[in-house]
C-alpha cells in the first residue's frame, strides 16, 4: 500500500458518537466518545470514523484506560515503519540548528506535539532515551527504534518507560538498552554548564530538559546575588547561578539520590565551595529561613507536580500558595522570584491567582517581568492545550 492510499475495508474501526467531533483536531478519544468499535487487539491500530461513517483519523486503541484511543494521523495512511520514519525525521528537522542535525542535548520527540502521542525521546549526546506512555506505542517500539537508528545510527538507545503509565495502560515498563549497550553516564554541556546524567536513573529521562532556557535565565540574573534553589533536584538552577557569578547558592532537596547528583554537578562546575545543600523538606526549610530573617536576591521554586488529578487541586493550591508566600518573605527588594507549576491541572489563570494571593498575604509588590514555560524543544500546539504543562512567572520585588 502506498502512502496516502486508503487502508482498505479490513482495517478495524472505531465509530464516534454523533456530536463528538473533537477528535478532528484533538487526538484524545475517551470511552464516552465511542459509539462502537471493532473487535481489535489492545494496542493495535484502528480507523476512526464519525457517526456518518466518514474518515476522521487513525490511532492506537486500548480498551483498558478511560482515554482509550489516541490519534496519530488525520491522513488515511498506515501506521507502519514508513510512518514512524517520516514523523521522527520531521521532529528532528524542527529542532535542527545552524549546524546540520538535531542538537546533541534536546527533547527530540515530544508526544502529541510531534504527532506521536505516547512517545518521548530525549537526546543526551551519544545516547537516546525513549519513553513509551501507551500500550500502542510500546508495541510499536521496534519501529521507533529502527527509525531512530536510521536517523542517528551512531547513538545508543535506552528504553525507560514510565511505570505509572505502564500500569494504567496494561504493559510491562521497559528499562534497558534497545540494542548494544551504551555509556551509563554521560556528561553534557548546557550553555557552558556541565551536567552528568545517569542513564536510566532519576526522574523523567535523566535531566529536566524542559527547564533549559529558564536555567540560563537564572544564570544571567545571579551575578553578585545570593540564590535559593528550592526543590533543587540535581542543582541545575544553582549550577547556572553560580557559573553566572552568584555569591552563593542554597539548594533545598530531600532525595538522597538527587542530592548525590547535585554534589556531583556542583563539583563538575567548580562551584561546590559556594554552594550549600539543605537535605530536608522544602516547606519546613522555607519556614526556617524566614524565621532566621535570611534574604536572597534570586529564588527559584520548581516543585514536583502537586496536582496529579483534578481531585487534588485544592490541596495543590494550598501548597503552591504556601511556598510562594514563604519565598516572597525571603526575597530582597529588587530581587527576582522564578516560580513554576508543572501540574497539568493547574491553569495559567489559577497559578496567577495563587501567586497574587501569596503576594497580598506577604505584603509584596511585584512586577511581572515575564511569563515562563517549557523550552522550545517541547513545542505547544494551540488545539492541544495539554502540550503546555509547565507554567511559570518571573517576578521582581518592588
C-alpha positions, -999 to 999 in steps of 0.1 A, spaced: 0 0 0 13 34 -9 14 64 14 -19 83 12 -39 54 -2 -70 41 17 -62 14 42 -89 -9 28 -120 -25 43 -103 -49 67 -89 -21 90 -106 -22 124 -128 8 130 -139 30 159 -171 49 154 -176 82 173 -209 92 188 -228 119 170 -217 153 182 -184 140 195 -162 156 168 -133 170 189 -112 142 175 -109 161 142 -84 185 159 -75 168 192 -60 133 193 -77 121 225 -108 99 224 -124 88 256 -147 58 261 -177 82 264 -170 94 228 -172 59 213 -204 46 197 -189 12 188 -155 -3 180 -144 -34 161 -130 -64 179 -94 -53 180 -64 -64 199 -54 -38 226 -27 -16 214 -35 -21 178 -43 5 151 -79 15 144 -95 37 118 -116 64 135 -148 74 117 -176 98 126 -212 89 131 -219 92 94 -190 68 85 -166 95 73 -129 91 79 -115 111 109 -81 96 116 -61 66 126 -46 58 160 -39 32 187 -68 17 206 -67 3 242 -100 -5 259 -84 -5 294 -80 32 303 -107 58 300 -86 76 274 -90 47 250 -76 60 217 -50 85 206 -50 96 170 -16 96 153 -27 108 119 -56 126 103 -45 113 69 -55 79 55 -21 63 59 -8 32 76 9 33 109 39 14 96 76 17 95 75 45 69 51 65 90 74 64 121 104 72 99 86 103 85 74 115 119 107 112 137 126 128 108 101 157 109 105 161 146 143 162 143 142 187 115 121 211 137 150 211 162 178 215 137 200 245 144 226 263 122 246 231 122 233 200 104 214 175 125 194 180 158 212 194 189 231 169 209 211 178 241 174 182 234 140 166 235 138 150 201 102 138 202 75 154 224 45 131 222 13 148 209 32 179 199 52 159 173 23 137 162 34 107 181 11 106 212 26 85 240 63 87 228 90 108 243 126 107 230 154 127 247 190 130 234 220 132 257 249 133 233 256 97 222 225 83 240 188 85 231 164 77 259 129 66 248 98 66 270 66 49 259 34 61 278 8 40 259 4 3 251 1 11 214 35 30 214 51 2 235 40 -23 208 54 0 181 87 4 198 107 -17 173 95 7 145 106 37 167 140 21 174 145 14 137 136 50 128 160 64 154 187 41 141 182 53 106 183 90 117 211 88 143 228 54 137 258 63 159 236 68 190 228 41 216 191 37 225 180 32 261 143 24 269 130 39 301 92 37 304 71 54 330 58 27 354 26 46 363 16 49 327 25 13 320 3 1 349 -26 22 336 -22 10 301 -15 -26 309 20 -33 298 54 -40 314 76 -10 317 109 -15 298 142 -4 314 173 -12 294 192 -9 262 173 -15 230 204 -29 213 241 -27 221 248 -12 255 260 24 256 275 45 284 256 46 317 268 81 325 270 109 300 284 144 305 265 171 286 271 208 283 242 232 286 250 268 278 285 264 293 274 244 324 283 207 327 259 181 339 264 144 345 234 123 335 230 88 347 211 70 320 181 51 334 181 67 368 163 97 383 131 115 372 119 118 337 146 105 313 176 118 334 175 156 333 147 182 332 153 194 297 121 215 298 138 240 321 169 245 300 160 281 289 148 291 324 181 278 339 200 301 315 178 330 326 187 324 363 224 323 353 220 358 337 202 372 368 225 358 395 257 378 394 266 391 429 234 377 443 226 351 470 204 324 453 179 300 467 172 269 446 142 252 463 132 216 452 166 217 435 168 181 423 204 178 409 211 216 413 206 226 377 195 261 386 221 265 412 249 255 389 238 280 363 235 307 390 270 300 404 286 299 370 268 332 363 286 348 392 263 343 422 279 348 456 264 316 470 236 292 463 214 273 488 198 242 475 169 225 492 164 189 483 152 158 503 160 129 479 194 113 487 198 103 451 192 138 438 215 152 465 243 129 453 237 142 417 237 178 429 270 174 447 285 158 416 272 186 393 284 214 416 319 198 418 320 193 380 315 230 375 340 240 402 314 258 423 309 235 452 327 258 476 299 284 471 270 260 475 251 247 505 227 218 503 199 216 529 188 179 529 153 185 542 117 191 533 114 223 513 82 235 532 100 232 565 132 248 553 115 278 538 98 285 571 131 281 590 149 305 566 121 330 571 124 328 609 161 334 606 155 366 585 176 353 556 173 372 523 180 362 487 184 381 455 171 353 433 148 325 444 137 295 422 106 274 431 104 244 409 84 218 428 72 184 415 35 183 404 13 190 434 -19 181 415 -18 148 396 -56 148 393 -84 173 395 -94 160 429 -60 172 442 -64 208 430 -75 223 464 -46 208 482 -22 217 454 -34 254 455 -27 255 492 8 240 487 17 265 459 5 294 479 25 283 509 58 281 492 53 313 472 43 332 504 74 320 522 96 328 492 83 363 489 91 369 525 127 358 518 131 379 486 151 411 489 138 443 473 148 443 436 152 406 437 137 380 413 114 351 420 111 325 393 82 303 403 68 273 384 40 247 383 43 216 362 8 204 373 -12 199 342 -45 206 360 -33 240 373 -41 265 347 -22 297 340 -51 317 354 -52 296 386 -14 299 391 -16 337 387 -44 339 413 -24 317 437 7 339 433 -14 370 436 -29 358 469 5 349 482 18 384 474 -11 400 492 -5 380 523 32 387 521 26 425 516 47 423 485 45 445 454 56 426 423 63 433 386 57 405 361 89 405 342 79 376 320 57 346 317 77 314 315 72 279 301 89 249 288 119 250 264 112 254 227 121 218 220 89 209 240 65 226 214 30 236 223 0 231 199 -29 255 201 -55 229 196 -39 205 222 -36 226 254 -22 196 273 11 201 254 16 232 275 21 219 310 49 240 325 37 274 338 60 299 353 63 336 363 94 357 366 85 383 393 106 412 405 101 427 440 95 464 440 
